[in-house]
């Protein structure tokens, strides 16, 4: 398995699939090779969130922040992602959320312990 991961010659679903109002979300590995891949740092693994709208087959692919620690679920048209402190800190460091970064910062300010995880709630538009 380590040889497959290191070669990055294959793309595959990691097994976790969510669905919400006709949109599938799966965590995939290796869709695109990562030149900065480091076995010691899971955040460098080339994980991607893949969203597929069932009726139209439209898809969106984004770089996953949580990677192998993916703790997500879906309900009532929304996706929810549990982000540990190291995940949301990395998101801030790379400006992952763009125009939504201010909302993330406000959420973090309300934490009583900065090591607490946050839950990200979002919908995917196509």
HURA-V292523 format. One record per run of one state. SS is the DSSP state (hx for helix, st for strand, lp for the rest). FROM is the first residue (numbers start at 1). TO is the last residue. Records with the same first field share a line. If there is no record, write none. Layout:
# HURA-V292523
SS=FROM-TO, FROM-TO
This chain:
# HURA-V292523
lp=1-1, 8-11, 21-22, 30-41, 45-46, 54-58, 64-66, 70-71, 76-77, 84-84, 94-97, 110-117, 123-126
hx=2-7, 42-44, 67-69, 85-93, 98-109
st=12-20, 23-29, 47-53, 59-63, 72-75, 78-83, 118-122
